[in-house]
Amino acid sequence: MYFDIGDETVWNPSNGAGRLFMRQIEVFEAELELPSGIGQGKYWGDPDTLEVDPAAYADFVRGLVDRHCRTGHSVILALSEGFVATALALARRAGIEVEMPEPRSGDVRGGVQRDVQVPGDPLTASAAAVTALDRRARELDHWMPR
């Protein structure tokens, strides 16, 4: 599969890895209620060529990273870390700046606590999530062929 921005291929995973990534994209588009910006490539009808809209993908990845780093739920972190790290590595390759959120005391996404894990320390989980995500995204970049 080819993930392209204009005439540049930013990622060329195997079909299996690419299909899995795209299925996870669909899940997180629904969770975030944001489009990913990844769609049909220049060869219409070819499912192996995908075009990445940098502006839409930037919004998607920023929302994804924010949600991931602000949850204190261990199971959600475990289920999403690999996907979020891959999406972040792809964004960085595309030249998209994604700031890692600073953990804050009492931070509650959207003003409502969802997916609360008891016991849990959201501040500690958030700091650990930020560090782990950044490290994993940097590692994955080396394993993502162009």
N, C-alpha and C positions, 0 to 999 in steps of 0.2 A: 504494500500500500504506500501511497505517496501523500504526505501532508504538505501542501504547497502554499506559499505566500507569493503571489505573482509568479515569477519564473524560477523562484528558489524553492527547492525541496528542503524543508526544515526537519523532516523526520521520515524515514523509510522503514517502518517496522514490517515484520512478517505478517501475513494475512491474519493469523490467529491472534497475535498481539494487537493488531490494528482493529480487528472486529471487537475484541474484548474492550479495548479503550473506547470505541464508539458506543458500545452498549452502556458503558458506565457514564459516558457523556449524557446519554438520554436520561439516565437515572438522576444525575445531578442537575440537569436542566430543569427537570420537574421539581426537585427539592428546592432549588434556588429561585425558581420561576424566572429564569434568565436564559436567553438563547446563548449557545456556545460560540456561534460564529463559524462553526465548521460545517461545510456543506459540499454540494456537488462541485467537482473540479471542472477543469476546462474541457475534459473529454466527456461530454454528456452521456449518461448511461453507463459509464465505467465506474463500478463501485470501489475500485482501487485507487482512484485519484480524488483527493479531497482538497478543497480550497479553504484556507483559514482567513477569515476577515479579522485583521489585527485589532480593530477598535472593539468589535463585539467580543472577541476572545479575551481581550484585556479586561473588560468589565466582568466577564464570566469568571476568569481565573482570580481576579481580585476578590469577588464575592465568595468563591470557593475557598480560598486561603483564609479569608476572614472568618467564615463559618467554621472551618476546620480548627483554626487556632483558638477560637473562643469557646469551644465546647469543652466541658470537663468530663464528658462521658467516655470512659475507657473503651467500650465496645464500638461506639461510633468512630473514635479515633483509629482503632485497629482496623475497622472495615474500610475506612476511607484513606488512610495514609499513603498507600502505594499509588492509588489513582491521583490524589491531589499532588503528590510529589512529581509524578509523570507530567501532569498538566502544567505544573509550575516550571519544570525543566523545559518543556516545549515553549512556554511563554518567554522564558529567558533567551532561548535560541532565536526566537522571533524578534528579539530586541524590545520586548515589553517589560517595563519596569513594574515590579510587584513588591510593594513594601510589606515586610513582615510586621504584623500588628504587635504593638507593645501590650503586654499583659497589664490589666488595670484591676484594682480592687473593686469588687462589686459589679464587674462588667456583666451585664445581662443583655444578650443579643435581642434587639427589637423591643426591649422593655418587658418581655415576658419570658419566664424560664420555661424552656421546652427540653424534653429529653433529660430530665434531672436524674443524676445518679447519686444514690445515697449509700455509703458515705462518699463524699467527694470534696475536693478543694479546687474550685474552678481556676483560681489564680495560679496554683502550682501546675495544674494540668495544662493551662494555657502556655506558660513559660516553657514547659517541657515539649509541648506540641510544636511551638515555633522553632525551637532548636532542632528537634528531630526532623521536621519537615524540610527545613533549609538544608540540613546535612544530606538527607535522602535525595532531594532534588539534584544536588550537585553530584552525588554518586551516580544517579541514573543517567545524567547527561552523557557520561562516558560510555554507557551501554546502549545508547539510542542511535542507531546508524542513520546517516543522512542519505 
